[in-house]
Amino acid sequence: MNLSIKNVPDRIAKGLRERAARSHRSIQGELMSIIEAAVMRSDRPTARNVLERVRRLKLKTGDEALAILRADRDRR
C-alpha cells in the first residue's frame, strides 16, 4: 500500500527530516517507524481497560477473600 500526505506544513516537514536524520533513517523509514509505533500502541490495552475488565469479572477483593476465609475458619 502506498500513502501520500499533501500540504505538510514546513515546520512539520523540517521536524520530520531532523528526526529521520537523528535516527539515521530516510524520511520514508522514519514515517514507517512512526506509523508502526502508533499502530502497536493502539493495540495495547490501557490500564483503565484492564481495570474495567477485571471489575466486570466481579472477583473478590483481598478484604472480601479474607472475610470468607475467617468465616470458614470460625465455622470449624
C-alpha positions as CSV (number, residue, x, y, z in Angstrom):
1,M,0.0,0.0,0.0
2,N,1.2,3.5,-0.8
3,L,0.3,6.5,1.3
4,S,0.6,10.2,0.4
5,I,0.3,13.2,2.7
6,K,-0.3,16.5,1.0
7,N,0.2,20.0,2.2
8,V,2.6,19.2,5.1
9,P,3.4,22.4,6.9
10,D,7.1,23.4,6.6
11,R,7.7,23.1,10.4
12,I,6.4,19.6,10.4
13,A,8.4,18.6,7.3
14,K,11.5,20.1,8.9
15,G,10.9,18.3,12.2
16,L,10.5,15.0,10.3
17,R,13.7,15.5,8.4
18,E,15.6,16.2,11.6
19,R,14.0,13.3,13.4
20,A,14.9,11.0,10.5
21,A,18.5,12.2,10.5
22,R,18.8,11.6,14.2
23,S,17.6,8.1,13.8
24,H,19.8,7.5,10.7
25,R,16.8,6.8,8.6
26,S,15.3,8.1,5.4
27,I,12.1,10.2,5.7
28,Q,10.3,7.1,4.4
29,G,11.8,4.9,7.0
30,E,11.1,7.4,9.8
31,L,7.4,7.7,8.7
32,M,7.1,3.9,8.7
33,S,8.6,3.8,12.2
34,I,6.1,6.4,13.5
35,I,3.2,4.6,11.9
36,E,4.3,1.2,13.3
37,A,4.7,2.6,16.8
38,A,1.2,4.3,16.6
39,V,-0.5,1.1,15.5
40,M,1.3,-1.0,18.1
41,R,0.3,1.4,20.9
42,S,-3.3,1.4,19.8
43,D,-3.5,-2.4,20.1
44,R,-2.3,-2.5,23.7
45,P,-4.9,-2.3,26.4
46,T,-4.7,0.6,28.7
47,A,-4.6,0.3,32.4
48,R,-8.2,1.7,32.5
49,N,-9.4,-1.0,30.1
50,V,-7.7,-3.8,32.1
51,L,-9.3,-2.5,35.3
52,E,-12.7,-2.3,33.7
53,R,-12.4,-5.9,32.5
54,V,-11.3,-7.1,35.9
55,R,-14.2,-5.3,37.6
56,R,-16.6,-7.0,35.2
57,L,-15.3,-10.4,36.4
58,K,-16.6,-9.4,39.9
59,L,-13.7,-11.1,41.6
60,K,-13.5,-10.9,45.4
61,T,-11.2,-8.2,46.8
62,G,-8.5,-9.1,49.3
63,D,-10.7,-7.9,52.2
64,E,-13.6,-10.0,50.9
65,A,-11.5,-13.0,50.5
66,L,-10.1,-12.6,54.0
67,A,-13.6,-12.4,55.4
68,I,-14.6,-15.6,53.6
69,L,-11.6,-17.4,55.0
70,R,-12.2,-16.2,58.5
71,A,-15.9,-17.2,58.4
72,D,-14.9,-20.6,57.1
73,R,-12.3,-21.0,59.9
74,D,-14.8,-19.8,62.5
75,R,-17.3,-22.5,61.4
76,R,-14.9,-25.2,62.3
